[in-house]
């Protein structure tokens, strides 16, 4: 029994490392479209992102109150509460849906305005030029699936100059 548990644990660790690498590759592709430098993986942010994703999946709703979120980071969150168990949902599907959801906000982002509507925050954070490091996690529980990213340094949305300097047109 202990060998099976170890193999299952090892497989889960490999899955996490694989989806975090894929996330980094894909998000840097989106960032390149917007003239933003690539992000670097952070072991600390990856660890905390996994914990926050699982926290929200177990909680069943998003309240932006994850106790594991470092204070020097900005978060983006995707959640889906479906009508079938999240257990069988492949990590690649969650990753794809998460990035597609965040990037879809670009269609309503007003590059000429200094004020942004709240539904563009996830997009702006994922392409924010000044961000250097990222961590990503996926949480699954019951019917809930959560994709969660942490970035640092923190994006400053209430500063018009910073917003225009950090979110560029493709």
Order of alpha helices (4+ residues) and beta strands (2+ residues): alpha-beta-alpha-beta-alpha-alpha-beta-beta-alpha
